[in-house]
């Protein structure tokens, strides 16, 4: 882990169940676009950027075989 790297610890979802915001391990709250930028620049660990069916970038948890830490399963804030 790089110094100053954070993880996502909680998420906020819209009425359709889509993640719209993330809370980091340091307590920062990021909207989806901010979170994408932070993942891309390496500030956030444990996640990666994939591509949705519509071609848009999507934040995904790294596969580790533990469903309890999947982004959809993180606590809400």
DOTIMI-21281 format. One record per residue: z, y, x of N, C-alpha, C in turn. Coordinates in steps of 0.001 Angstrom, whole numbers, padded with zeros to 6 digits, always signed. Example, Ala and Ser with C-alpha at 12.3 -4.5 7.8 and 13.67 -1.06 7.14 Angstrom:
// DOTIMI-21281
+007800-005690+013190+007800-004500+012300+007800-003300+013200+007080-002250+012850+007140-001060+013670+007870+000030+012900
//
This chain:
// DOTIMI-21281
+000000-001179+000841+000000+000000+000000+000000+001241+000885-000884+002170+000604-000923+003431+001332+000277+004287+000935+000689+005160+001841+001737+006107+001515+001249+006983+000364+002126+007288-000555+001847+008137-001716+001020+007458-002800+000725+006166-002661+000015+005503-003752+000971+005283-004902+000432+005371-006098+001206+005170-007314+000604+004017-008102+001306+003620-009144+000804+002636-010089+000914+003224-011487+000195+002640-012427+000354+003028-013822+001500+002207-014403+002407+002877-015110+003574+002197-015674+003602+002247-017193+002819+003134-017802+002786+003248-019259+001460+003868-019675+001098+003657-020935-000156+004189-021470+000071+004803-022844-000845+005670-023226-000880+006211-024590-002230+005826-025165-002222+005365-026419-003460+004915-027066-003759+005765-028287-005045+005822-028645-005446+006534-029862-005342+005583-031054-005749+006056-032211-005659+005266-033440-006490+003999-033425-007497+003933-032542-008326+002732-032424-007773+001746-031401-006660+002113-030749-006079+001239-029731-006671+001424-028349-007488+002460-028164-008074+002735-026855-007112+003582-026029-006979+003261-024758-006099+004010-023869-006699+005399-023634-005866+006434-023826-006319+007816-023641-005580+008525-022513-004361+008063-022195-003530+008693-021168-002756+007628-020415-002381+007966-019189-001605+007069-018338-000390+007810-017788+000710+007082-017612+001875+007615-016902+001983+006855-015590+002179+007597-014491+002260+006965-013177+003701+006662-012803+003849+005890-011741+005180+005499-011263+006007+006696-010800+005367+007831-010536+006119+009031-010165+006398+009923-011377+005945+009481-012573+006214+010227-013794+005118+011183-014220+004026+011252-013448+002926+012132-013842+002186+011552-015042+001722+012427-015931+000921+012022-017075-000506+012498-016853-001458+011563-016953-002865+011854-016688-003701+011491-017900-004667+012358-018253-005610+011941-019283-006604+010971-018636-007482+010403-019431-008350+009337-018918-009235+009828-017780-009805+011020-017915-010696+011546-016867-009930+011806-015573-008719+012346-015679-007897+012570-014490-007566+011232-013828-007225+010241-014657-006878+008921-014123-008073+008295-013409-009275+008424-013983-010475+007905-013320-010625+008516-011931-010473+009828-011844-010623+010512-010560-009584+010021-009555-008355+009805-010003-007288+009362-009106-007520+007928-008626-008034+007070-009512-008356+005698-009107-009494+005732-008090-010500+006540-008355-011652+006628-007451-011261+007146-006068-010296+008053-005997-009916+008586-004681-008809+007781-004004-008373+006680-004634-007409+005785-004000-005949+006150-004173-005639+007087-005040-004253+007490-005269-003484+006446-006061-004187+005707-006926-003555+004717-007796-003927+003321-007317-002928+002456-007174-003203+001075-006762-003061+000118-007938-003622-001074-007785-003502-002122-008794-004545-002060-009882-005488-001135-009764-006549-000982-010754-007878-000743-010049-008953-000878-010807-010280-000616-010272-011134-000014-011377-012320+000427-011011-013253+001014-011977-014358+000005-012245-014535-000321-013509-015622-001185-013935-016585-000381-014796-017518-001077-015405-018491-000408-016264-018435-001023-017649-018273-000189-018658-018264-000651-020042-019678-001016-020470-019797-001665-021592-021116-002061-022100-022035-000866-022302-021443+000285-022620-022247+001489-022835-022573+002219-021533-022161+001641-020401-022475+002216-019104-021454+003197-018568-020451+003534-019359-019428+004478-018917-018409+003780-018026-017832+004518-017082-016803+003921-016225-015539+003640-017025-014878+002537-016674-013663+002141-017373-012631+001687-016340-011382+002049-016567-010300+001645-015669-009832+000254-016085-009754-000653-015105-009316-002027-015366-008216-002387-014378-007281-003204-014832-006283-003739-013922-006906-004777-013024-006419-004861-011785-006908-005907-010885-006457-007260-011407-007342-008234-011376-007018-009580-011847-005994-010213-010920-004868-010619-011511-003837-011292-010714-003222-012474-011452-003786-012822-012630-003295-013965-013379-002037-013695-014184-001518-012454-014167-000295-012107-014888-000642-011157-016030-000768-011670-017258-001164-010806-018373-000129-009737-018721+001108-009885-018281+002142-008910-018639+001902-007546-018012+001118-007472-016931+000881-006165-016305-000521-005640-016593-001235-006259-017529-002534-005723-017946-002320-004345-018548-003269-003442-018386-003109-002084-018873-002792-002043-020369-003441-002898-021166-003166-002918-022598-001753-003367-022934-001094-004044-022005+000251-004551-022260+001350-003665-021694+000994-002558-021033+002012-001660-020520+002713-000961-021687+003947-000521-021454+004686+000168-022512+003981+001472-022880+004275+001949-024076+003703+003202-024559+004625+004344-024189+004051+005515-024082+004868+006712-023876+004399+007828-024784
//
